[in-house]
Amino acid sequence: MMFGGGMILVWLIPIVGGYFLVKYLVEQNKNNPNEDKADPLTILKRRYANGEMTQQEFNERKKIIINV
């Protein structure tokens, strides 16, 4: 039976690797700014620049945002 140092490595390597993977993913999430954190006018400008709305829609929504 192999219950010595080899068996410890079989369990230790995936556990340590999983720990560092989770740590890496959490750090990546902290460093990347999320679009939801941007102010509404910036999001509106970005959507207009991407062609998601016409100029008329942009101007109407901009008036609503500014008046709020």
C-alpha positions in Angstrom: 0.0 0.0 0.0 1.1 3.5 -0.8 0.1 5.7 2.1 3.4 7.4 2.6 4.8 10.6 1.1 3.5 9.8 -2.4 -0.1 9.7 -1.2 0.3 13.1 0.5 1.5 14.7 -2.7 -1.5 13.2 -4.6 -3.8 15.2 -2.3 -1.5 18.2 -1.5 -0.8 19.3 -5.1 -4.4 19.7 -6.2 -5.4 21.5 -2.9 -2.5 23.9 -3.1 -3.1 24.5 -6.8 -6.8 25.1 -6.2 -6.0 27.6 -3.5 -3.7 29.6 -5.8 -6.2 29.4 -8.7 -9.0 30.9 -6.5 -6.6 33.6 -5.2 -5.6 34.5 -8.7 -9.2 34.7 -9.9 -10.2 36.9 -6.9 -7.3 39.3 -7.6 -8.2 39.5 -11.3 -11.8 40.4 -10.3 -10.6 43.2 -8.0 -8.3 44.7 -10.6 -10.8 44.8 -13.5 -13.2 47.8 -13.2 -16.7 46.7 -13.8 -18.9 48.6 -16.2 -21.6 48.7 -13.5 -19.4 50.9 -11.4 -19.2 53.6 -14.1 -21.5 56.6 -13.9 -24.7 56.5 -16.1 -23.6 59.2 -18.5 -20.3 57.3 -19.3 -22.3 54.1 -19.9 -24.7 56.0 -22.1 -21.8 57.5 -24.1 -20.2 54.1 -24.5 -23.5 52.5 -25.7 -23.9 55.4 -28.2 -20.3 54.9 -29.5 -20.9 51.2 -29.9 -23.9 52.0 -32.1 -26.5 50.6 -29.7 -28.7 53.6 -30.1 -29.4 56.5 -32.4 -28.4 60.1 -31.8 -32.0 61.0 -31.0 -32.2 58.2 -28.4 -28.9 59.3 -27.0 -30.1 62.9 -26.6 -33.4 61.9 -25.0 -31.7 59.6 -22.4 -29.0 62.2 -21.7 -31.6 64.8 -20.8 -33.2 62.3 -18.4 -29.9 61.5 -16.8 -28.8 65.1 -16.4 -32.2 66.2 -14.9 -32.2 63.4 -12.3 
